[in-house]
């Protein structure tokens, strides 16, 4: 029994030494234009999905994700913060998306994977995904209510035509970090209204600079 335990420890030690040597020699390729081998990709995917599933399990999903107001507010933020990477109806690809690895999924396409639940999406938007291009939007000041608005919009997005998408964006309040939940709990709506306009102006400046 002791012999087996020592052999297993020896093998583990050998494995760790070989891994350390390969890392020291610079063998793992960190470039974004070379994909992982299928086995490495599968292991990372497995670890990521297990990690997110455990952390998102306790999230209570609001019952009003089909609310038109939520969807509209989500549209303005999606256009300002997500479209470049996750595309929109009628947009085939983008420069940034082509260069990212892992590639951001096209969220304007119908979802095929069964694991794409609302709680999982909310968690990913709020916390981001390490070592990928997906940012933790809460770090930039986005409140939970606004993240739920985005989650609501993502449910509607694959069914929209390019014209409907544009209409949603145009009738939204532009780029805002507060969702409906925040609006209901705060009395100072006038202040917020002014801020929305400022942020809208910033978003406009940003998009002009990008061109
Ligand atoms: C700079 C590019 C970039 C931007 C901007 C970005 N994302 Fe992502 N997003 C990613 C990448 C890359 C992934 C895939 C991460 C992975 O698979 O490890 C991802 C994954 C996701 C997922 C999980 C999709 C799935 O079903 O697996 C959701 C949901 C998502 N992003 C929503 C958003 C929203 C909403 C915004 C805007 C507020 C946004 N993202 C902005 C790059 C981006």
Boltz pocket constraint, residues with backbone or C-beta under 6 A from the ligand:
constraints:
  - pocket:
      binder: B
      contacts: [[A, 48], [A, 77], [A, 78], [A, 81], [A, 82], [A, 83], [A, 84], [A, 85], [A, 86], [A, 100], [A, 101], [A, 102], [A, 103], [A, 104], [A, 105], [A, 116], [A, 120], [A, 121], [A, 124], [A, 125], [A, 129], [A, 130], [A, 132], [A, 133], [A, 134], [A, 135], [A, 137], [A, 150]]
      max_distance: 6.0
